[in-house]
């Protein structure tokens, strides 16, 4: 029997069913979104560079297409209407082969060279790849039929802390991927203007070397920050006569060691100072150009001759130069002496002429950034790449730390 109350019950029942249906549907959607979001987060955590790699591949392909670095030929195809004849259309006959992979923040590109008209462009990809993919060249190798590039993506992430800088077995670590191999590629040239981080970089090097058995000599003609080291270590000079005497003594000690090594009972041709257990000697020369202007033209010739002899003969006996200046003028680094500094660092903002003084005439594009301690480096392999000096925390006391290291403290 039909009752009037059933007229109201049925719509309420339907409304309740629909409410529950949409409620559970909403819950299901929320759960699904959360699951997909979690999977996406897990994916990007596990493969952080995968999407970036897709972008890189697309950018490289677009570079080749936009620059028409491919070979085309005429092709003919029949249209819908045969009576109109065949239409002429260009088609790609050869597309350059480029292999791409990214591993641990390093982009590896290998290009096949086929001696076609685009060979020159493919053999000189750095000016396009570096700004295009936000990376820096760290290696370039040639082998039969191929050129292999290695680019560091986002070089600033490879910066290390000052406590991570260590000198061991003839090598000093300065970034995660950059070390100064002073035993095999001796002598360092540092250039940088005011505020570029040059002084902190020199202090960082000194801080690392005092942890070893190396003998250090420090010259600061401007009697500035490096001169303050005289309060915690010996062989720190800022007066003209003292600095000239130190340079001369450094040269004579090198010549004496070269002769003494040959008299050792275990002397072996081709071995260096480390083989005989002898300590390395470093002459750290800040504001070299200012010093040369201080000594004048009459005394500058013998000074430059001593510098040249140390550069040419110091590697075997373990006598190394670290020479710093605002700009390495050829006036005070003559006869190719500048080119004998294997490790060259330009910090801060330099002019185009300043970069050419440091690295010679190169095709490298230099991009200034307002980051203290940032610059460019050639580690001795004729590849110029972005460089960041080790990070020094605020309030770091170099004098106290260097004194502690000299005393053999570990804490």
C-alpha positions as CSV (number, residue, x, y, z in Angstrom):
1,X,0.0,0.0,0.0
2,X,1.4,3.4,-0.9
3,X,1.7,6.0,1.9
4,X,2.2,9.7,1.6
5,X,5.3,9.5,3.7
6,X,7.0,7.5,1.0
7,X,6.9,10.6,-1.2
8,X,9.4,12.3,1.1
9,X,11.4,9.2,2.0
10,X,12.5,8.4,-1.5
11,X,14.1,11.8,-2.3
12,X,15.9,11.8,1.1
13,X,17.2,8.3,0.4
14,X,18.5,9.3,-3.0
15,X,20.1,12.4,-1.6
16,X,21.8,10.3,1.1
17,X,23.1,7.8,-1.4
18,X,24.5,10.6,-3.6
19,X,26.1,12.4,-0.7
20,X,27.9,9.2,0.4
21,X,28.9,8.6,-3.3
22,X,30.4,12.0,-3.8
23,X,32.0,11.9,-0.4
24,X,33.9,8.7,-1.1
25,X,34.6,9.9,-4.7
26,X,36.2,13.0,-3.2
27,X,38.2,10.9,-0.7
28,X,39.3,8.7,-3.6
29,X,40.4,11.7,-5.6
30,X,42.3,13.1,-2.6
31,X,44.1,9.8,-2.0
32,X,44.9,9.5,-5.7
33,X,46.4,13.0,-5.8
34,X,48.4,12.3,-2.7
35,X,49.7,9.0,-4.1
36,X,50.7,10.6,-7.4
37,X,52.3,13.6,-5.6
38,X,54.2,11.2,-3.4
39,X,55.4,9.2,-6.4
40,X,56.4,12.4,-8.2
41,X,58.3,13.6,-5.2
42,X,60.0,10.2,-4.8
43,X,60.8,10.2,-8.5
44,X,62.4,13.6,-8.5
45,X,64.3,12.8,-5.3
46,X,65.6,9.5,-6.9
47,X,66.2,11.1,-10.3
48,X,66.7,14.8,-9.7
49,X,68.1,15.6,-13.0
50,X,65.9,13.5,-15.3
51,X,63.6,16.4,-16.3
52,X,66.6,18.6,-16.7
53,X,68.2,16.0,-19.0
54,X,65.1,16.0,-21.2
55,X,65.4,19.8,-21.5
56,X,69.0,19.6,-22.3
57,X,68.4,17.1,-25.1
58,X,65.7,19.3,-26.6
59,X,67.9,22.3,-26.4
60,X,70.8,20.6,-28.2
61,X,68.5,19.3,-30.9
62,X,67.0,22.8,-31.3
63,X,70.6,24.3,-31.5
64,X,71.4,22.0,-34.4
65,X,68.1,22.7,-36.2
66,X,68.2,26.5,-35.7
67,X,71.8,26.8,-36.9
68,X,71.1,24.3,-39.8
69,X,74.0,22.1,-38.9
70,X,72.6,19.3,-41.0
71,X,72.8,18.3,-44.7
72,X,69.6,18.4,-46.8
73,X,68.9,17.1,-50.3
74,X,66.0,17.6,-52.7
75,X,63.2,15.1,-52.5
76,X,60.1,14.6,-54.6
77,X,56.8,13.2,-53.5
78,X,53.5,12.7,-55.2
79,X,50.6,14.8,-54.1
80,X,46.9,13.9,-53.8
81,X,46.3,14.7,-57.5
82,X,48.7,12.8,-59.8
83,X,47.9,15.0,-62.7
84,X,49.6,17.9,-60.8
85,X,52.9,16.0,-60.9
86,X,55.4,15.5,-58.1
87,X,56.2,18.3,-55.6
88,X,59.8,19.2,-54.6
89,X,60.6,19.2,-50.9
90,X,63.8,19.4,-48.9
91,X,64.6,16.5,-46.6
92,X,67.4,15.9,-44.1
93,X,70.0,13.6,-45.6
94,X,72.5,13.8,-42.7
95,X,71.9,14.9,-39.1
96,X,75.0,15.1,-36.8
97,X,75.3,12.4,-34.2
98,X,75.5,13.7,-30.6
99,X,75.6,11.5,-27.6
100,X,74.4,13.0,-24.3
101,X,74.5,11.8,-20.7
102,X,74.6,13.5,-17.3
103,X,76.2,11.9,-14.3
104,X,76.9,13.4,-10.9
105,X,76.3,17.0,-12.2
106,X,78.6,16.6,-15.2
107,X,77.3,16.8,-18.7
108,X,79.1,14.6,-21.2
109,X,78.7,15.2,-24.9
110,X,80.3,13.2,-27.7
111,X,80.1,14.5,-31.2
112,X,81.0,12.4,-34.3
113,X,83.2,14.3,-36.8
114,X,82.5,13.5,-40.4
115,X,84.6,16.3,-42.1
116,X,81.5,17.9,-43.6
117,X,80.9,21.7,-43.8
118,X,79.7,21.9,-40.2
119,X,82.7,20.3,-38.6
120,X,84.2,23.6,-37.4
121,X,81.0,24.5,-35.5
122,X,80.7,21.0,-33.9
123,X,84.4,21.2,-32.8
124,X,83.8,24.4,-31.0
125,X,80.5,24.0,-29.0
126,X,81.6,25.7,-25.8
127,X,80.4,29.2,-26.7
128,X,76.9,27.9,-27.2
129,X,76.6,25.1,-24.7
130,X,78.0,27.0,-21.7
131,X,75.4,29.8,-21.6
132,X,72.7,27.7,-23.1
133,X,72.9,24.8,-20.5
134,X,74.2,26.9,-17.6
135,X,77.4,24.9,-17.4
136,X,81.2,25.3,-17.7
137,X,83.7,23.3,-19.7
138,X,86.0,21.1,-17.6
139,X,87.5,18.9,-20.3
140,X,87.7,18.5,-24.0
141,X,89.3,15.4,-25.6
142,X,89.9,14.4,-29.2
143,X,90.0,10.9,-30.5
144,X,89.5,9.3,-33.9
145,X,86.4,10.5,-35.5
146,X,85.0,12.1,-32.3
147,X,85.2,15.0,-29.9
148,X,84.3,14.5,-26.3
149,X,83.2,17.4,-24.0
150,X,82.7,17.4,-20.3
151,X,80.7,20.3,-18.8
152,X,80.0,21.0,-15.1
153,X,76.4,21.9,-14.6
154,X,75.9,24.7,-12.0
155,X,79.5,25.0,-11.0
156,X,78.8,26.8,-7.7
157,X,77.4,23.6,-6.2
158,X,81.0,22.2,-6.4
159,X,82.3,24.8,-4.0
160,X,83.8,23.4,-0.8
161,X,84.4,24.7,2.7
162,X,87.8,26.0,3.9
163,X,88.1,23.0,6.2
164,X,87.9,20.7,3.2
165,X,90.9,22.2,1.6
166,X,93.8,19.8,1.9
167,X,97.3,19.4,0.5
168,X,98.5,15.9,0.2
169,X,100.8,13.9,-2.2
170,X,101.6,17.0,-4.3
171,X,97.9,17.9,-4.8
172,X,95.7,20.6,-3.2
173,X,92.0,20.2,-3.4
174,X,90.2,23.5,-4.1
175,X,86.8,22.5,-5.4
176,X,85.0,19.1,-5.6
177,X,86.3,18.7,-9.2
178,X,89.4,21.0,-9.2
179,X,92.8,20.4,-7.6
180,X,96.1,22.1,-8.0
181,X,98.6,19.3,-8.8
182,X,101.7,21.4,-7.9
183,X,104.1,18.4,-8.1
184,X,103.3,17.9,-11.8
185,X,101.9,21.3,-12.8
186,X,103.9,23.7,-10.6
187,X,103.5,27.4,-9.9
188,X,100.3,29.4,-9.4
189,X,99.4,32.8,-10.8
190,X,96.5,34.7,-9.1
191,X,94.9,37.9,-10.5
192,X,92.1,39.9,-9.0
193,X,91.1,43.4,-8.1
194,X,89.9,44.8,-4.8
195,X,87.0,42.8,-3.4
196,X,87.5,39.8,-5.7
197,X,88.5,37.4,-2.9
198,X,92.2,37.2,-3.7
199,X,93.5,37.8,-0.2
200,X,91.1,35.2,1.4
201,X,92.1,32.7,-1.3
202,X,95.8,33.2,-0.5
203,X,95.1,32.9,3.2
204,X,93.1,29.7,2.5
205,X,96.1,28.2,0.6
206,X,98.5,29.2,3.5
207,X,96.0,27.7,6.0
208,X,96.1,24.4,4.1
209,X,99.9,24.3,3.6
210,X,100.7,24.9,7.3
211,X,99.1,21.6,8.1
212,X,101.8,19.9,6.1
213,X,105.6,19.9,6.5
214,X,106.0,22.5,3.8
215,X,108.3,25.5,4.4
216,X,106.5,28.8,3.6
217,X,107.9,32.3,2.7
218,X,105.4,35.1,2.5
219,X,106.0,38.5,0.9
220,X,103.5,41.4,1.2
221,X,104.9,44.6,-0.2
222,X,101.8,46.6,0.8
223,X,102.2,45.5,4.5
224,X,98.5,44.5,4.4
225,X,96.6,41.3,5.6
226,X,99.3,38.8,4.7
227,X,101.9,40.8,6.7
228,X,99.9,40.2,9.8
229,X,100.9,36.6,9.6
230,X,104.3,37.6,11.0
231,X,102.7,37.4,14.5
232,X,102.0,33.7,14.2
233,X,104.7,32.3,11.8
234,X,108.2,33.0,10.6
235,X,109.5,34.1,7.1
236,X,106.9,36.9,6.6
237,X,108.3,40.0,5.0
238,X,107.0,43.4,3.9
239,X,110.1,45.6,3.6
240,X,111.8,46.0,0.3
241,X,115.3,44.8,1.3
242,X,113.9,41.9,3.3
243,X,111.8,40.7,0.4
244,X,114.7,40.9,-2.1
245,X,116.9,39.0,0.4
246,X,114.1,36.4,0.8
247,X,113.7,35.9,-2.9
248,X,117.5,35.5,-3.4
249,X,117.8,33.0,-0.5
250,X,114.8,31.1,-1.9
251,X,116.6,30.8,-5.3
252,X,120.0,29.8,-3.7
253,X,118.2,27.2,-1.5
254,X,116.6,25.7,-4.7
255,X,120.0,25.5,-6.5
256,X,121.6,23.9,-3.4
257,X,118.9,21.3,-3.2
258,X,119.2,20.5,-6.9
259,X,122.9,19.8,-6.4
260,X,122.4,18.0,-3.1
261,X,119.8,15.6,-4.5
262,X,122.2,14.3,-7.1
263,X,124.6,13.4,-4.3
264,X,122.1,11.3,-2.4
265,X,122.9,7.6,-2.2
266,X,119.4,6.7,-3.4
267,X,119.4,9.3,-6.2
268,X,117.3,8.2,-9.2
269,X,116.9,10.1,-12.4
270,X,113.5,11.5,-12.9
271,X,112.4,11.4,-9.2
272,X,111.5,14.6,-7.4
273,X,112.0,16.0,-3.9
274,X,109.1,13.9,-2.4
275,X,110.8,10.7,-3.4
276,X,113.7,11.6,-1.0
277,X,111.3,12.7,1.8
278,X,112.2,16.4,1.4
279,X,109.7,19.1,2.3
280,X,108.1,21.4,-0.4
281,X,109.0,25.1,-0.3
282,X,106.5,27.8,-1.3
283,X,107.2,31.4,-1.9
284,X,103.8,33.2,-1.7
285,X,104.2,36.6,-3.3
286,X,101.2,39.0,-2.9
287,X,101.0,42.2,-5.0
288,X,103.9,41.3,-7.2
289,X,103.5,44.2,-9.6
290,X,103.5,46.7,-6.6
291,X,106.7,45.1,-5.4
292,X,108.3,45.5,-8.9
293,X,107.4,49.1,-9.0
294,X,108.8,49.5,-5.5
295,X,112.3,48.1,-6.5
296,X,112.5,50.2,-9.7
297,X,113.9,49.5,-13.1
298,X,117.5,49.1,-12.0
299,X,116.8,46.3,-9.5
300,X,113.8,44.7,-11.4
301,X,116.0,42.9,-13.9
302,X,117.8,40.6,-11.4
303,X,114.5,40.0,-9.6
304,X,112.7,38.9,-12.8
305,X,115.7,36.7,-13.6
306,X,115.4,34.9,-10.2
307,X,111.7,34.5,-10.7
308,X,112.3,33.0,-14.1
309,X,114.9,30.6,-12.8
310,X,112.7,29.4,-10.0
311,X,109.8,28.8,-12.4
312,X,112.0,26.8,-14.8
313,X,114.0,24.8,-12.2
314,X,111.8,24.6,-9.1
315,X,109.5,21.6,-9.8
316,X,112.1,18.8,-9.4
317,X,113.5,20.1,-6.2
318,X,110.1,21.2,-4.7
319,X,110.4,25.0,-4.9
320,X,107.1,26.5,-5.9
321,X,105.8,30.1,-6.6
322,X,102.4,31.4,-5.8
323,X,102.4,34.9,-7.3
324,X,99.4,37.3,-6.9
325,X,98.7,40.6,-8.5
326,X,95.8,42.8,-9.7
327,X,96.8,42.3,-13.3
328,X,99.8,40.2,-14.7
329,X,101.4,42.9,-16.8
330,X,103.9,41.5,-19.3
331,X,106.2,44.3,-18.3
332,X,107.2,42.3,-15.2
333,X,106.6,38.8,-16.5
334,X,108.7,38.7,-19.6
335,X,110.0,36.1,-22.1
336,X,107.0,33.8,-21.7
337,X,107.4,33.6,-17.9
338,X,103.7,34.2,-17.4
339,X,102.9,31.1,-19.6
340,X,105.0,28.9,-17.3
341,X,102.5,29.3,-14.4
342,X,100.5,26.2,-14.9
343,X,97.6,27.0,-12.5
344,X,96.1,30.4,-13.3
345,X,93.2,31.9,-11.4
346,X,91.4,35.2,-12.3
347,X,89.1,36.3,-9.4
348,X,86.4,39.0,-9.5
349,X,85.7,41.3,-12.4
350,X,88.5,41.7,-15.0
351,X,88.5,43.5,-18.3
352,X,88.7,41.7,-21.5
353,X,92.4,42.7,-21.7
354,X,92.9,41.4,-18.2
355,X,91.5,38.0,-19.1
356,X,93.7,37.9,-22.2
357,X,96.8,38.6,-20.0
358,X,95.9,35.7,-17.8
359,X,94.8,33.1,-20.3
360,X,95.9,34.4,-23.7
361,X,93.7,35.0,-26.7
362,X,90.9,32.5,-26.3
363,X,87.3,32.1,-27.5
364,X,86.0,31.7,-24.0
365,X,83.0,33.9,-23.1
366,X,83.5,35.4,-19.6
367,X,80.3,36.2,-17.7
368,X,80.7,38.4,-14.6
369,X,78.7,37.5,-11.5
370,X,78.5,39.4,-8.2
371,X,79.7,36.6,-6.1
372,X,82.8,37.1,-4.0
373,X,85.5,34.5,-4.6
374,X,84.1,33.6,-8.1
375,X,86.3,33.7,-11.2
376,X,87.9,31.5,-13.8
377,X,90.7,29.0,-13.7
378,X,93.0,27.0,-16.0
379,X,94.5,24.1,-14.0
380,X,97.2,23.6,-16.6
381,X,95.2,21.7,-19.3
382,X,94.4,24.8,-21.5
383,X,90.7,24.5,-20.5
384,X,89.3,27.6,-18.8
385,X,86.4,27.0,-16.5
386,X,84.4,28.7,-13.8
387,X,86.0,28.7,-10.3
388,X,84.8,29.4,-6.8
389,X,87.3,29.8,-4.0
390,X,86.6,27.7,-0.8
391,X,83.9,29.2,1.4
392,X,85.2,31.0,4.6
393,X,82.5,31.3,7.3
394,X,81.8,34.6,8.9
395,X,84.1,35.4,11.8
396,X,86.8,32.9,10.7
397,X,90.0,33.9,12.4
398,X,92.9,33.0,10.0
399,X,95.6,34.0,12.5
400,X,94.2,31.9,15.3
401,X,93.7,28.9,13.0
402,X,97.1,29.1,11.3
403,X,98.7,29.4,14.7
404,X,96.8,26.4,15.9
405,X,97.8,24.3,12.9
406,X,101.4,25.2,13.3
407,X,101.2,24.1,16.9
408,X,99.8,20.7,15.7
409,X,96.3,21.3,17.2
410,X,93.4,19.3,15.8
411,X,90.5,21.1,17.5
